[in-house]
Every structure is written in structure tokens, then in C-alpha cells.
Amino acid sequence: MAIALIILLPLLLWLGITVLWIGAGLFAGTFVYFFLLYLLGIPLLAAAGGIAVALMIWAALLR
């Protein structure tokens, strides 16, 4: 069991780091999208877009 864990540890670390970077990128993208719409004077559309993108991100991550 310990040998299997030692062999799989780099893979698990790589997957974890990859998921963290994907999550950070999606969060940053959502924030920029929301901020640009808010700056353009469309706060309601910005809020709706931000919520929709956040829901799509969670749906993709929990799939």
C-alpha cells in the first residue's frame, strides 16, 4: 500500500496543482468579465453574467 502511495503521490500532486490553477484562472476570468460589464454601466447584466459563469464553473468542476 505504501509503495502504491509513493508511486501515485507525484500524480496526485500534479492533478491537485492543475485543478488549483484551472480554478484560479476561471475565477480571474469571471471577475474580469463581471468588472468590464460593471464598468460599461450594465450592473444587472454583470451580476447575471457573473452568477451564470460561476454556476457553469461549479457544474464543470463537480461533474
KOLMI-280244 format. One record per residue: residue in one letter; x, y, z of N, C-alpha, C in turn; residue number from 1. Coordinates in nm, 3 decimals. Atoms other than C-alpha are relative to their C-alpha. Layout:
% KOLMI-280244
+-----+---------+---------+---------+---------+---------+---------+---------+---------+---------+-----+
! res !    n.px !    n.py !    n.pz !   ca.px !   ca.py !   ca.pz !    c.px !    c.py !    c.pz !   n !
+-----+---------+---------+---------+---------+---------+---------+---------+---------+---------+-----+
!   A !       X !       Y !       Z !       X !       Y !       Z !       X !       Y !       Z ! NUM !
...
+-----+---------+---------+---------+---------+---------+---------+---------+---------+---------+-----+
//
This chain:
% KOLMI-280244
+-----+---------+---------+---------+---------+---------+---------+---------+---------+---------+-----+
! res !    n.px !    n.py !    n.pz !   ca.px !   ca.py !   ca.pz !    c.px !    c.py !    c.pz !   n !
+-----+---------+---------+---------+---------+---------+---------+---------+---------+---------+-----+
!   M !   0.083 !  -0.120 !   0.000 !   0.000 !   0.000 !   0.000 !   0.087 !   0.127 !   0.000 !   1 !
!   A !  -0.088 !  -0.118 !  -0.008 !   0.280 !   0.243 !   0.091 !   0.073 !   0.023 !  -0.131 !   2 !
!   I !  -0.071 !  -0.014 !   0.128 !   0.461 !   0.171 !  -0.235 !  -0.092 !   0.062 !  -0.105 !   3 !
!   A !   0.096 !  -0.056 !   0.095 !   0.147 !   0.245 !  -0.437 !  -0.022 !   0.149 !   0.028 !   4 !
!   L !   0.018 !  -0.140 !  -0.036 !   0.103 !   0.572 !  -0.246 !   0.120 !   0.083 !  -0.043 !   5 !
!   I !  -0.122 !  -0.071 !   0.041 !   0.464 !   0.672 !  -0.312 !   0.003 !   0.017 !  -0.152 !   6 !
!   I !   0.001 !  -0.008 !   0.146 !   0.421 !   0.596 !  -0.682 !  -0.107 !   0.099 !  -0.048 !   7 !
!   L !   0.111 !  -0.086 !   0.043 !   0.088 !   0.782 !  -0.707 !   0.010 !   0.143 !   0.052 !   8 !
!   L !  -0.008 !  -0.133 !  -0.060 !   0.190 !   1.082 !  -0.495 !   0.034 !   0.111 !  -0.101 !   9 !
!   P !  -0.027 !  -0.108 !   0.098 !   0.351 !   1.284 !  -0.780 !  -0.119 !   0.026 !  -0.092 !  10 !
!   L !   0.117 !  -0.016 !   0.087 !   0.046 !   1.221 !  -0.999 !  -0.110 !   0.076 !   0.073 !  11 !
!   L !   0.104 !  -0.068 !  -0.077 !  -0.192 !   1.328 !  -0.723 !   0.035 !   0.147 !   0.024 !  12 !
!   L !  -0.043 !  -0.139 !  -0.019 !   0.013 !   1.641 !  -0.652 !  -0.016 !   0.080 !  -0.129 !  13 !
!   W !   0.012 !  -0.068 !   0.128 !   0.023 !   1.728 !  -1.022 !  -0.146 !   0.031 !  -0.031 !  14 !
!   L !   0.142 !  -0.022 !   0.026 !  -0.353 !   1.683 !  -1.056 !  -0.056 !   0.109 !   0.091 !  15 !
!   G !   0.048 !  -0.102 !  -0.093 !  -0.417 !   1.892 !  -0.745 !   0.045 !   0.139 !  -0.039 !  16 !
!   I !  -0.051 !  -0.131 !   0.042 !  -0.194 !   2.176 !  -0.864 !  -0.068 !   0.045 !  -0.128 !  17 !
!   T !   0.068 !  -0.034 !   0.125 !  -0.353 !   2.162 !  -1.210 !  -0.141 !   0.050 !   0.028 !  18 !
!   V !   0.137 !  -0.041 !  -0.032 !  -0.704 !   2.184 !  -1.063 !   0.000 !   0.138 !   0.068 !  19 !
!   L !  -0.008 !  -0.131 !  -0.065 !  -0.598 !   2.477 !  -0.843 !   0.024 !   0.111 !  -0.102 !  20 !
!   W !  -0.028 !  -0.102 !   0.101 !  -0.457 !   2.667 !  -1.142 !  -0.120 !   0.023 !  -0.090 !  21 !
!   I !   0.121 !  -0.016 !   0.082 !  -0.769 !   2.597 !  -1.351 !  -0.103 !   0.081 !   0.077 !  22 !
!   G !   0.095 !  -0.074 !  -0.082 !  -0.986 !   2.719 !  -1.065 !   0.036 !   0.147 !   0.013 !  23 !
!   A !  -0.044 !  -0.140 !  -0.011 !  -0.777 !   3.035 !  -1.021 !  -0.022 !   0.074 !  -0.131 !  24 !
!   G !   0.021 !  -0.062 !   0.131 !  -0.792 !   3.106 !  -1.394 !  -0.147 !   0.028 !  -0.028 !  25 !
!   L !   0.143 !  -0.020 !   0.022 !  -1.167 !   3.059 !  -1.409 !  -0.053 !   0.112 !   0.089 !  26 !
!   F !   0.044 !  -0.106 !  -0.092 !  -1.217 !   3.282 !  -1.104 !   0.043 !   0.136 !  -0.052 !  27 !
!   A !  -0.050 !  -0.127 !   0.053 !  -0.999 !   3.555 !  -1.256 !  -0.079 !   0.041 !  -0.124 !  28 !
!   G !   0.077 !  -0.030 !   0.120 !  -1.184 !   3.529 !  -1.587 !  -0.140 !   0.049 !   0.033 !  29 !
!   T !   0.133 !  -0.041 !  -0.043 !  -1.520 !   3.557 !  -1.413 !   0.003 !   0.142 !   0.055 !  30 !
!   F !  -0.011 !  -0.133 !  -0.060 !  -1.404 !   3.861 !  -1.217 !   0.019 !   0.107 !  -0.108 !  31 !
!   V !  -0.025 !  -0.098 !   0.107 !  -1.273 !   4.039 !  -1.529 !  -0.127 !   0.023 !  -0.081 !  32 !
!   Y !   0.126 !  -0.011 !   0.075 !  -1.598 !   3.964 !  -1.716 !  -0.099 !   0.087 !   0.075 !  33 !
!   F !   0.092 !  -0.077 !  -0.083 !  -1.806 !   4.099 !  -1.428 !   0.043 !   0.146 !   0.007 !  34 !
!   F !  -0.051 !  -0.136 !  -0.017 !  -1.582 !   4.405 !  -1.382 !  -0.018 !   0.083 !  -0.127 !  35 !
!   L !   0.016 !  -0.074 !   0.126 !  -1.589 !   4.501 !  -1.751 !  -0.145 !   0.038 !  -0.024 !  36 !
!   L !   0.141 !  -0.033 !   0.019 !  -1.967 !   4.479 !  -1.769 !  -0.043 !   0.108 !   0.099 !  37 !
!   Y !   0.035 !  -0.101 !  -0.100 !  -1.995 !   4.681 !  -1.448 !   0.053 !   0.137 !  -0.042 !  38 !
!   L !  -0.057 !  -0.127 !   0.045 !  -1.764 !   4.949 !  -1.589 !  -0.077 !   0.057 !  -0.118 !  39 !
!   L !   0.077 !  -0.047 !   0.116 !  -1.975 !   4.965 !  -1.904 !  -0.138 !   0.050 !   0.041 !  40 !
!   G !   0.127 !  -0.053 !  -0.048 !  -2.271 !   5.062 !  -1.685 !  -0.115 !  -0.097 !  -0.011 !  41 !
!   I !   0.106 !   0.101 !   0.009 !  -2.462 !   4.736 !  -1.705 !   0.009 !  -0.091 !   0.123 !  42 !
!   P !  -0.022 !   0.080 !  -0.120 !  -2.456 !   4.617 !  -1.342 !  -0.091 !  -0.122 !   0.010 !  43 !
!   L !   0.091 !   0.115 !  -0.009 !  -2.763 !   4.392 !  -1.370 !   0.048 !  -0.114 !  -0.090 !  44 !
!   L !  -0.052 !   0.102 !   0.091 !  -2.622 !   4.210 !  -1.672 !   0.131 !  -0.057 !   0.054 !  45 !
!   A !  -0.125 !   0.046 !  -0.059 !  -2.285 !   4.193 !  -1.497 !  -0.026 !  -0.100 !   0.111 !  46 !
!   A !   0.033 !   0.092 !  -0.110 !  -2.441 !   4.030 !  -1.191 !  -0.054 !  -0.132 !  -0.055 !  47 !
!   A !   0.056 !   0.122 !   0.059 !  -2.640 !   3.784 !  -1.403 !   0.109 !  -0.081 !  -0.069 !  48 !
!   G !  -0.109 !   0.070 !   0.068 !  -2.334 !   3.701 !  -1.612 !   0.097 !  -0.063 !   0.098 !  49 !
!   G !  -0.090 !   0.055 !  -0.101 !  -2.115 !   3.655 !  -1.306 !  -0.057 !  -0.123 !   0.067 !  50 !
!   I !   0.065 !   0.116 !  -0.062 !  -2.366 !   3.420 !  -1.143 !  -0.005 !  -0.116 !  -0.097 !  51 !
!   A !   0.009 !   0.107 !   0.099 !  -2.414 !   3.223 !  -1.465 !   0.136 !  -0.066 !  -0.022 !  52 !
!   V !  -0.133 !   0.057 !   0.021 !  -2.040 !   3.180 !  -1.519 !   0.043 !  -0.079 !   0.122 !  53 !
!   A !  -0.036 !   0.073 !  -0.122 !  -1.988 !   3.079 !  -1.155 !  -0.073 !  -0.134 !   0.006 !  54 !
!   L !   0.075 !   0.126 !   0.000 !  -2.263 !   2.817 !  -1.186 !   0.057 !  -0.098 !  -0.102 !  55 !
!   M !  -0.058 !   0.089 !   0.101 !  -2.110 !   2.680 !  -1.507 !   0.134 !  -0.056 !   0.047 !  56 !
!   I !  -0.129 !   0.047 !  -0.051 !  -1.768 !   2.659 !  -1.339 !  -0.023 !  -0.111 !   0.102 !  57 !
!   W !   0.026 !   0.102 !  -0.102 !  -1.908 !   2.468 !  -1.040 !  -0.058 !  -0.126 !  -0.063 !  58 !
!   A !   0.056 !   0.118 !   0.066 !  -2.109 !   2.240 !  -1.268 !   0.110 !  -0.080 !  -0.069 !  59 !
!   A !  -0.110 !   0.069 !   0.067 !  -1.795 !   2.160 !  -1.467 !   0.093 !  -0.068 !   0.100 !  60 !
!   L !  -0.090 !   0.057 !  -0.099 !  -1.584 !   2.102 !  -1.156 !  -0.062 !  -0.118 !   0.074 !  61 !
!   L !   0.067 !   0.106 !  -0.076 !  -1.844 !   1.882 !  -0.985 !  -0.052 !  -0.113 !  -0.089 !  62 !
!   R !   0.050 !   0.100 !   0.095 !  -1.922 !   1.680 !  -1.298 !   0.069 !  -0.132 !   0.020 !  63 !
+-----+---------+---------+---------+---------+---------+---------+---------+---------+---------+-----+
//
